[in-house]
Amino acid sequence: MPTKVINRTLPATAVRPSLRRGNPAALVAVHTGQTVLDLGSRAGIAVLMYARRVGPTGKAYGLDMSYEMLALARQNQWLAGVENAAFLQGRIEAIPLRDNSVDVIVSNGVIKLSATQNRVLAEVFRVLKPGGRFAVSGVAEAMREPGCRGQLAAAGFEQIAIEPESPYRVGIRAVKPVGRAIGAAS
């Protein structure tokens, strides 16, 4: 059976698994030529949207540990005709990208599923370029204060903002300070 395409840009198979999830795009701006990473990318809807926003000079990556979701995301990428995206298999505790290589990292809250959230935040910090931005959407209100802010600060982030998205969920934004490169600069 053929796959229906929503709004001529996103396949329905990308949209369905993402319904009722947070919207990190509302928390952070993305610009032409930037590199974006979506942690827990599932069927790829955010990656495909970011790929279109960053244009042909930019790149959008999706990271997921599920081979089934990666296969679906790659199918959706093909259906949407997006060439500047890549879907990577891996864990958020060990992001398979170079140090200082990403401008923006987003997530729909998969971080809360990790038993080692501090390790995830250290990896996010490692992969972000200096001045890079991090946004998490759809996080339970329980992560609001003070632990979450403290974890982000301990990882090295600044300009930390934790904002309500709904009565039960918050969005989190943070920035890797300029001048805080990790390892060899990219």
N, C-alpha and C positions, 0 to 999 in steps of 0.2 A: 504494500500500500504506500503511495507517495506521501511524503511529509509535507504538511501544510506550512507555509511561511507566514509569520506574523509581520505586518507592516513592511513587507518586502525586504526586511533587513535581518530579522531574527527568526530562526526556525522555531516552531511550536515546541519541538523536543528540547530546545534550550530554555524556553520560558517556563514550562510546566514545573520542572524540579526546583525552580527558584521562587515560586509564588509563596507569599507570606513570610519572606525573609527580609532582613534589614536592607538598607540602601546606602552603602558607603559612598556612592557617587554624590550624595547630597552633602557629605561632610568634607570633601576635598576636591579641588579643581584639578583637572588634567589638561595639559596643553599639547599642541602639535609638537612632534619630535621627541616627546618624553617616553620613558620606559616605565611600564606599570606591571605590578605583580599582584594577582588575586590569590590569596591563601584559601584553600578549600574551594576551588573553582567549580566543582560539581559539573553541570552540563555546559558551562562556558558562557552563560548569558552576559555576565559582567565583563569577561575578557573580550568578547566580541564587540560590546559597546565601547569599551576603552580602546580597542584597536581602531575603531572608526574615528574616535576622538583624537588620538595621537597621530593619525594619518600615516602615509607611507614612509615617512622618515622616523616614525616612532615604532615601538614594539610593545605588545601586551602578552604577558605570560600568565598562565593558569597553573597552579600547583594543586594536585590532588593525590591522595594515596590509593584511591580506588581505580583499578584498571577498567572496570565497567564504566565509571563516570568519564574517565579519560577517552575511552573509545567513543562514547556519546558526544563529548565535547569536540573531538576531532571531526566527527560526522557533521555536527552542527557548524563547525568552522567551514567545512567544505560546502555545505548547503548555503551558507551565508556569503560564500565567495570572499572570505577574509584571508589575506595572505600575510599580514604582519602580526600574526598571533602564533603562539606555541604553547602546547600543553605538556607539562612536565610531571612525571611520576615521582613522588617523594613525600617526605614527612615535613611538617612545618618546623620540627625541631632541628632539621638539617637541610636547609633550603639549598637546592642544587644550582646556585648561581654565584658569580664572583662577588668579592667584596666591593662595596661602593659602586654597584652597577645599576641600581634602580632608583628612579625619581619618586615614585609613589607606590606604597603597598597598601592594599585594601583587604578587608575580610568581613564576612557576615557573621563573625563571632565564633568561628571554629576554634579559636585560641582557647576558649573556655573548656573545650573538650580535652585539652592536653593536660596530662598530669605534671608536666614541667613547663608551666607558663613562663617562668623566668628564662628558661632556655630558648623558648620561642621568641621572646622579646629581644634577647641577645642576638639571635639570628636575624631578626628583622632589622635591628640596628646595624649589624655587620653588612647586610646586603644593600641598605639604603646609601645613596650618595650623601655627602654632607649637604645639609639644607633639604634633604628628602623628607617627604611627609608620609605619615602612617595614619590610617583611619579604620576603625572597627565599628560596625553597625549591628544593631540587634542584640546587644549584650544585656544580660540580665541585670536588673537594678542592683542586685547583690554585689556586683563588681564595681559599683559606683565609687565609693570612698571608704576608708582612706587607702586600702590595700592596693587598688589598681593604680592610683596616682603614684604611690610609693614604688610599685614595681616598674612603672615606666621611667620614673626618675632614676631608679637604681640602674636601669639599663643604659642610661645616658640621655634620654629624651628630654626636651624642653618644650615650652609652649603647649603644655598638656591641657586639654579641654575635655571635660566630661559633661555631655549635654543630654537632657531628656529627649527621647524620640517618641515615647508613648508612656502611659502610666507605669509600665512594667519593664521597659527597655531604655537603654541609654546608648549614645554614640560617643566614641572616644576619638580624639585627634591628638597627634603629637608630632614634633619635628626633631630630626637629627640635627644638632647644631652644625653650622658651617665651621670648618676647621677641625672636625672630629672624624677624619678618614680612618679607616681600619685597613691595615696591611698596605699593599701596593695600590696606589690610586689607579682607577680605570679611566 
